[in-house]
């Protein structure tokens, strides 16, 4: 049975992803700095944020593109 309600995923979930990324950035930098140095840690954080921005952009354009097609016949 399918629902006639519009799919409203995106807004609050996107904000949650951004907050989670922001909260994980500093501990991630500190952890990587311990083993590889500050330059590598900051570079890794920049790459992670850039990849996350691309992922969020694609997800906002088409919320189904990152979902697995193996959900079955529900």
N, CA, C and O of each residue as an XYZ file, in Angstrom:
296
protein
N       0.838     -1.164      0.000
C       0.000      0.000      0.000
C       0.893      1.239      0.000
O       1.799      1.354      0.825
N       0.645      2.138     -0.899
C       1.464      3.337     -0.973
C       0.745      4.510     -0.334
O      -0.484      4.572     -0.312
N       1.517      5.418      0.175
C       0.965      6.589      0.839
C       0.825      7.733     -0.151
O       1.678      7.916     -1.020
N      -0.247      8.502     -0.023
C      -0.465      9.646     -0.893
C       0.210     10.900     -0.362
O       0.231     11.921     -1.049
N       0.763     10.847      0.846
C       1.423     12.009      1.437
C       2.741     12.285      0.722
O       3.446     11.352      0.338
N       3.075     13.555      0.543
C       4.342     13.881     -0.113
C       5.539     13.499      0.746
O       5.456     13.486      1.974
N       6.648     13.189      0.092
C       7.882     12.848      0.788
C       8.534     14.131      1.280
O       8.937     14.973      0.478
N       8.637     14.278      2.578
C       9.178     15.508      3.134
C      10.573     15.314      3.708
O      11.019     16.144      4.500
N      11.265     14.272      3.346
C      12.616     14.068      3.871
C      13.548     15.074      3.228
O      13.380     15.435      2.063
N      14.509     15.514      3.972
C      15.488     16.429      3.409
C      15.893     17.527      4.363
O      17.060     17.584      4.750
N      14.991     18.398      4.759
C      15.334     19.567      5.542
C      15.946     19.267      6.886
O      17.108     19.598      7.122
N      15.203     18.655      7.763
C      15.716     18.414      9.104
C      16.810     17.354      9.101
O      17.725     17.403      9.922
N      16.720     16.408      8.191
C      17.756     15.388      8.113
C      19.066     16.009      7.621
O      20.140     15.650      8.104
N      18.984     16.930      6.673
C      20.180     17.614      6.188
C      20.825     18.404      7.315
O      22.045     18.375      7.471
N      20.026     19.102      8.097
C      20.558     19.851      9.239
C      21.226     18.905     10.227
O      22.269     19.237     10.791
N      20.645     17.744     10.441
C      21.241     16.771     11.356
C      22.592     16.287     10.845
O      23.530     16.121     11.626
N      22.696     16.059      9.533
C      23.990     15.651      8.963
C      25.037     16.741      9.159
O      26.187     16.445      9.481
N      24.648     17.995      8.966
C      25.593     19.097      9.128
C      26.042     19.243     10.582
O      27.224     19.470     10.843
N      25.123     19.117     11.519
C      25.472     19.208     12.937
C      26.381     18.046     13.338
O      27.363     18.241     14.052
N      26.055     16.850     12.881
C      26.894     15.692     13.196
C      28.301     15.864     12.628
O      29.285     15.533     13.290
N      28.394     16.372     11.420
C      29.711     16.625     10.825
C      30.489     17.673     11.587
O      31.695     17.536     11.793
N      29.799     18.723     12.005
C      30.462     19.783     12.766
C      30.961     19.266     14.111
O      32.059     19.609     14.547
N      30.152     18.444     14.760
C      30.556     17.902     16.053
C      31.694     16.886     15.932
O      32.467     16.707     16.873
N      31.796     16.231     14.796
C      32.841     15.217     14.607
C      34.139     15.805     14.071
O      35.176     15.142     14.114
N      34.105     17.033     13.568
C      35.291     17.604     12.931
C      36.446     17.795     13.907
O      37.554     17.330     13.640
N      36.213     18.463     15.020
C      37.305     18.739     15.955
C      37.907     17.466     16.561
O      39.131     17.332     16.567
N      37.104     16.532     17.068
C      37.723     15.291     17.567
C      38.459     14.524     16.463
O      39.496     13.908     16.711
N      37.917     14.567     15.253
C      38.596     13.906     14.137
C      39.941     14.536     13.837
O      40.928     13.835     13.611
N      39.981     15.863     13.835
C      41.247     16.568     13.605
C      42.243     16.233     14.707
O      43.414     15.973     14.428
N      41.788     16.238     15.948
C      42.696     15.935     17.059
C      43.227     14.504     16.979
O      44.404     14.264     17.251
N      42.382     13.572     16.613
C      42.813     12.179     16.501
C      43.834     12.001     15.377
O      44.874     11.372     15.570
N      43.532     12.555     14.208
C      44.454     12.404     13.074
C      45.748     13.161     13.331
O      46.816     12.710     12.916
N      45.671     14.315     14.015
C      46.880     15.081     14.341
C      47.831     14.261     15.195
O      49.048     14.362     15.041
N      47.293     13.458     16.083
C      48.117     12.630     16.965
C      49.025     11.698     16.167
O      50.170     11.466     16.555
N      48.527     11.168     15.067
C      49.290     10.183     14.311
C      49.973     10.745     13.073
O      51.062     10.292     12.719
N      49.359     11.727     12.399
C      49.881     12.147     11.103
C      50.253     13.623     10.998
O      50.850     14.024      9.999
N      49.928     14.428     11.973
C      50.283     15.835     11.954
C      49.093     16.733     11.611
O      48.078     16.284     11.078
N      49.257     18.010     11.935
C      48.170     18.968     11.785
C      47.800     19.221     10.330
O      46.615     19.332     10.015
N      48.763     19.313      9.449
C      48.476     19.594      8.038
C      47.631     18.489      7.414
O      46.665     18.770      6.703
N      47.983     17.261      7.671
C      47.224     16.132      7.138
C      45.821     16.102      7.745
O      44.849     15.815      7.045
N      45.712     16.395      9.031
C      44.413     16.382      9.700
C      43.478     17.441      9.135
O      42.306     17.163      8.877
N      43.984     18.644      8.942
C      43.157     19.711      8.377
C      42.804     19.378      6.931
O      41.675     19.618      6.503
N      43.744     18.834      6.181
C      43.454     18.421      4.804
C      42.385     17.345      4.741
O      41.516     17.379      3.869
N      42.444     16.400      5.653
C      41.432     15.337      5.691
C      40.056     15.909      6.037
O      39.045     15.473      5.486
N      40.018     16.879      6.945
C      38.738     17.505      7.304
C      38.158     18.278      6.123
O      36.950     18.235      5.892
N      38.993     18.976      5.383
C      38.531     19.722      4.205
C      37.979     18.770      3.150
O      36.924     19.027      2.571
N      38.687     17.675      2.898
C      38.217     16.683      1.928
C      36.907     16.049      2.389
O      36.003     15.840      1.581
N      36.800     15.748      3.664
C      35.568     15.146      4.187
C      34.389     16.102      4.048
O      33.302     15.679      3.655
N      34.582     17.382      4.362
C      33.500     18.359      4.226
C      33.132     18.559      2.759
O      31.952     18.715      2.444
N      34.108     18.559      1.855
C      33.802     18.709      0.432
C      33.007     17.509     -0.083
O      32.041     17.676     -0.828
N      33.409     16.307      0.313
C      32.672     15.108     -0.098
C      31.260     15.122      0.490
O      30.304     14.743     -0.187
N      31.127     15.548      1.720
C      29.817     15.649      2.338
C      28.931     16.675      1.658
O      27.726     16.464      1.527
N      29.513     17.780      1.224
C      28.735     18.808      0.519
C      28.217     18.281     -0.810
O      27.071     18.542     -1.177
N      29.046     17.546     -1.530
C      28.613     16.954     -2.801
C      27.518     15.932     -2.557
O      26.528     15.895     -3.287
N      27.687     15.099     -1.535
C      26.681     14.089     -1.204
C      25.349     14.735     -0.850
O      24.300     14.301     -1.326
N      25.387     15.790      0.000
C      24.150     16.467      0.378
C      23.478     17.125     -0.815
O      22.252     17.106     -0.924
N      24.267     17.707     -1.708
C      23.704     18.344     -2.903
C      22.977     17.315     -3.765
O      21.851     17.552     -4.203
N      23.615     16.179     -4.007
C      22.975     15.128     -4.810
C      21.748     14.575     -4.106
O      20.751     14.257     -4.755
N      21.810     14.458     -2.789
C      20.682     13.931     -2.033
C      19.496     14.885     -2.066
O      18.348     14.443     -2.099
N      19.760     16.189     -2.058
C      18.674     17.158     -2.123
C      18.042     17.200     -3.511
O      16.836     17.409     -3.638
N      18.848     17.001     -4.548
C      18.311     16.987     -5.910
C      17.437     15.767     -6.142
O      16.390     15.869     -6.781
N      17.855     14.612     -5.630
C      17.086     13.377     -5.796
C      17.244     12.542     -4.529
O      18.236     11.827     -4.390
N      16.286     12.616     -3.602
C      16.423     11.916     -2.321
C      16.541     10.403     -2.447
O      16.941      9.746     -1.486
N      16.209      9.831     -3.595
C      16.268      8.376     -3.744
C      17.591      7.871     -4.307
O      17.788      6.657     -4.363
N      18.508      8.741     -4.725
C      19.701      8.270     -5.432
C      20.640      7.455     -4.548
O      21.365      6.604     -5.063
N      20.652      7.684     -3.238
C      21.555      6.935     -2.357
C      20.862      5.811     -1.606
O      21.440      5.235     -0.685
N      19.645      5.497     -1.981
C      18.908      4.431     -1.326
C      19.095      3.124     -2.085
O      19.186      3.106     -3.313
N      19.149      2.048     -1.341
C      19.331      0.739     -1.943
C      18.055      0.294     -2.649
O      16.971      0.417     -2.079
N      18.153     -0.220     -3.879
C      16.963     -0.673     -4.598
C      16.481     -2.061     -4.158
O      15.562     -2.614     -4.762
N      17.089     -2.621     -3.118
C      16.751     -3.989     -2.698
C      15.755     -3.993     -1.546
O      15.790     -4.903     -0.718
N      14.872     -3.007     -1.469
C      13.911     -2.920     -0.370
C      12.798     -3.963     -0.482
O      12.036     -4.149      0.466
N      12.696     -4.629     -1.598
C      11.658     -5.654     -1.756
C      10.382     -5.066     -2.334
O      10.364     -3.917     -2.775
N       9.337     -5.840     -2.331
C       8.085     -5.410     -2.933
C       7.081     -4.900     -1.927
O       5.948     -5.379     -1.888
N       7.467     -3.955     -1.128
C       6.570     -3.409     -0.099
C       5.688     -2.346     -0.670
O       4.869     -1.773      0.048
